[in-house]
Amino acid sequence: MFKFVSKGVRLASNLRPISSNFVALNGGVSRIRPFTRAYWLMTNSANNVDNKLFPERCSCGCGLRSSHSKGDKELAEFLAEEIEAELKAQSSPKLPKIEGFEITTNGSSVTLDRNLDGQKIRVTFNVNHTVDAEIPDEGVNSNQDKVDLNEMKSKPSFVVDVEKGGKTLSFGCSVVQDVSPDDQGDPEAYNDVFNIDEVSIYEGKREDSTYSVSGEIMDGYLYDLFMNFLEERGISNDFAEKLVAFSTAYEHKLYIGLLENVKSYVSK
């Protein structure tokens, strides 16, 4: 699931087609002011009376008795184009599944649950601010080489809680970013899709005072044993890849919903 990098790029006015409100003059482009209902409303005698009674009537031509600026109209038009582009980039409206886990969403928050041999395993993450465009290397010529400059993925940090007997062993994890080209093919390079950032254990609910140890200073062999511990409970490289796929699709769905809500808001 990928989406076009149109949040910023499409905002450039020189990338948008010339509409019927523009005309080319002497090699340039000038804006023409069309005859709209706004002028008719001002010149119609019946509406002149109505305008005196309701001076707040919108002057953009929509006829509404509310504030509806020219900027609002242009924003709504752009959002309509943006929504259409994002819907085309959406491969499927259905979210992918993560086998073995029950998925619950609440806004930008996502919870994955499963039970295994009397243990409650819960994975939680948030899709906010998790999307970055994958920019190609400096040596890549985007005009000649076949490179997808618009690929975007959501790679959230996530927490894995394994609860047993009233105690919870908790792992703070993060998805590994793309492997550096210098490390590709290196047999000694790590190939984990995710890292353990910290580990803690507590009884009942986690408190701010709960101690946690960083994965960076942890004994290497202990770190590997913890990775095995998670893999045996379904938190593997394959799981992390499916989590990224779900997070990418879900974040994109929320983004389209945000665009639609903003369009509805500025169109009223």
N, C-alpha and C positions, 0 to 999 in steps of 0.2 A: 504493500500500500504506500504509494508516494503521492505527493501533491506538488503542484507547481509553485515555484518561488515567485509568487505574484503579489505578496504582501507589500513589498517595497518597490519591486521593479516596475509593476504595472502602474504605479502612481505617477511615473514620469509622463508629462503631458505630450512629449514628442513621440511617445509610443502609441498614443491613442489615435484612432482614425478621425479624420475631419468630418464633423457632423453637418447636418443641413443648416445649422446656425452659423456656419463659417463660409467665407468665399475667398478665393485666391485673387489678390490684386497686386499687379506689378511684381510678380514673383514672390509675394508674401501672402500671409493669411490674415484676414481681418474678420472680426465678428460682426454679424448683422443682427439687428434687433427685430425679430419677427413681430407681426401684428398679432397680438394675443387677446384673450378675453379680458386682460387687465385694462386695456385701453377702452374696450367696449363698456366695461363696468363703470369707468369714470365718465364716459360721455352719455350713457343712458340715464334719462331723467329719473326713472323710477329707482334706479340703483343709486343715483346721487343722494336721494332722500335716505335710502337704506344705509349708505356709507356714513351719513351724518349721524344716524342713530347708532350705528355700529362701526366706529372709526377703526376698530382693530381688525377689520376684514383684511385678509392677506392680499398683497398687491402683486403676487407673482403670477396671477392668472388662474389659480386653482379655485377661487371663489369661497374658500373657507374663512370663517371668522376666527382666525388664529394666526399666530406668527409662523410663517413658512417662508424662510429666506431663500434667495437664489443659491446660496451655498448648500442648503439642505437638499434642494432639488438635484444639484450636481452630485452630491454625495450619494443620494439614493440611486441615481442613474449608474454611478460607478459600482456601487455595491451590487446592483443587479447583474452587471457584467462579471464581477468577481465571483459571485455565487454560482453563476452559470459555468465559469471556468473551473471552479473547485469541484462542482458536481461531476464534470466531465473527467476530472482527474481521479475521482473516487471509483475504484475498481468494483466495489460492491457496497451497498448500504448495510449489509449484514456484517457484524463484527466477528472476527475469527474466534474460535474456541481454544481453550488451553486444556488439553485432555487431563482428566483426573481432578480438576479443580472446579469448584462452583464460583462463578464470577458475580460480584455485586458492585454496582456503580452508584455513586452519589456525587453528582457534579463532576469535578475534576479528580475526585478520590476513587480509587479502585481497590477492592478487597478480593483476594482469592483464598478459598477455604477448602480443606480436605481433612479427613480423618484416616489415620493409619496406625493400626495395632494399638488402639487406645490413646494415641497422641493426636492432639489438635494442632494442625499446621496452618498458619495464616500468613499470607503475603500481602503487604499493603504498599501502595505507592500513589503518587499524585502526578498527573500529566502536565501540570502548569510549568511553563518555562523549561520544557524538556526537548524541544525540537531545534535542531541545527541543520543548516544546509551542508551537504557534503561537498566541500570545495575541492576541485582537482589540484594536483601538484602544479607548481609554477611552470614546470617544463612542458605541460600539456597545452596544446593549441586547440582551444575550444571550437575554432572555426574549421579545423581540418580533421581532428580526431573525433571519433564517435564517443562522446562523453555526455552523460546525463547530468547537466548542471542543475537540474531542478529536483533531484532526489533529496527528500527530507525524511528523517526518522526521529521518532520519539524514543529517547533512551533514558528513562527515569532511574533514579536511585530507588531501592526498595528495601523493605524490612521483612525478614523472615522470623516469625515467632513459633517456636516448637514448645507447646505446653504439655506437661505430664506431671501428674501428682501434685497439682497446685503450684508448681514452679515452671518458669518459662526461660528457655535458653533462646536468646535473641541475637540475630545477625543483621547488622547494617551492611547492605551490599550496593554495588554500583556496576552498571554495565560498562564494559571496556570499550573505549572508543576505537576507531579503526586502527588496525595494525600499521605501524610505520613501514614504508617500503624498504627501509634498511633492515628491518627485522624479518621480512618475508623470506622464507626458505632457511632461516636460522633454526637448526634443531634445538638449540638451547633457549630459544625465545618461548615465553609463556603463550599458550594458546587458549587460555580460559576466556570465556565470553563475558564473565563477570568476576568481580573481586569481592572479597570480604573486607569491609572497611573497619568494622568494629564488632566486638562480641561482648555481651553482658548476660547475666543471669539474675533473676529476681523472683520473689514470691508475691503473688497477688498482682497488683498493678505496678507498672514501672514508675518510679519517682525521679524527679530531677536530680536527686542525690545518688541515683543508682550508678555504680562504677561500671565503666566499659574500657576495654583494652583495644588499642588500635591494631589493625591488621598489619600495619607497616613495621611495628616493633615486635610482633609476635614471633615466637620460634618457628622457623620454616617448616619443621616436621609437624608441629602442632597445627599450623595453618593448613597443611595438606590433609591432616586427619579431619579437621572441621569441614573441608571441602568434600571429603568422602561422606561425612555425616549428613551433609545437605543432599548430596547426590542420592543417597539411599532413601531419602524422603521425597524424591521427585524434583529437587532443586538442582538441575543439571545445566550443562551448556545448551542442550536442546530446549529446556524450559525457558532459559533466558532469551533465546532467539524468538520463541513463541510469545514471550512477554513483550518484547520489543515490537513484534508484529501487531499484537493487540493494542498496545499503547499508541502506536503510530496511527492505526485506524480509528481508535477512539478519540484521540486528540484532534484528528482531522474532522471527525464528525462534530465535535464540540466547536471547532473553529467555524464550520459552515453554519451551525446554529447561532453562533454569535453574530456572524454577518447578517443572517436573516433577521435576528432580533433588532440589530441596529438599523437595518433598512426599514423595518416596520416602525421603529421609533421616530426616525427623521421624516418618514412619509406622512405621519399623522398631522 
